[in-house]
Amino acid sequence: MEITYASPSLNELVEEDSTMRTTTRPLKIIPLQHPSTTSSSSSPSVSTPASLFLKWTSKLQRMTWIDWLDLFLPCSRWIRTYKWREYFQIDVMAGVTIGIMLVPQAMSYAKLAGLHPIYGLYSGFVPLFIYAIFGSSRQLAVGPVALVSLLVSNVLSGIVDSSDTELYTEMAILLALMVGILECTMGLLRLGWLIRFISHSVISGFTTASAIVIALSQAKYFLGYDIERSSKIVPLVKSIIQGADGFLWPPFVMGSIILAILLVMKHLGKIKEVLKVP
């Protein structure tokens, strides 16, 4: 079977063109209209302070008592949908585990900030109960951290002598109050977008440098002699080298054994799934 491909002749093209002309559909021409100044000024897309205030007041008027309750007590949102039989036992176990770990951790953070260990327990437990009622984020970690403790120590050591325990504690409480007022103000003004101007490299470098400073400042418990309190790496290294004459073997051996146990358990946890801590 032979297949041939041929182009249409000239007569066929002329006939097709004539039929298309006779069967053309009528076209409707719509003139182009430019927007006037009056219509653009009265467009609803332009938001004025008066319109925004009206929207805000109308939104408040439409709110029911449940909406007001969710606004002032965000815990009511998850309490209504909480599955007690399914989640309560697991949450109790998780809370007890975190509470056991939080006690020595909060006390060490208080010592890092230059305060009495009891204030670490206050800052570790009280914010948890308050944020559980008034907080709205499930991912936010509430409580003392090493970085904040280091910053508190650096700020207060330049103002008050750490030997004056009473004045140092009062200044720390005043500093916490000032920071809390500033954070509440920024939260009400919705200024969380300011963090976008801080790049990830800056945050990573600051966190890494803070970790090095914290490790060097806590080396006194590992080596057995006092080290100069500072927020800079070079003075800390000089203080460690200059105080090498006061080196003690018992704390060094104890710290080395505990550090080795932690590293071995971490390595075993990666190998065997049974030893992993949830």
Secondary structure, 3 states (H helix, E strand, C coil): CCCCCCCCCHHHHHHHHHHHHHCCCCCCCCCCCCCCHHHHHCCCCCCCHHHHHHHHHHHHHHCCHHHHHHHHCCHHHHHHCCCHHHHHHHHHHHHHHHHHHHHHHHHHHHHHCCCCHHHHHHHHHHHHHHHHHHCCCCCCCCCCCHHHHHHHHHHHHCCCCCCCHHHHHHHHHHHHHHHHHHHHHHHHCCCHHHHHHCCHHHHHHHHHHHHHHHHHHCCHHHHCCCCCCCCCHHHHHHHHHHHHHHCCHHHHHHHHHHHHHHHHHHHHHHHCHHHCCC
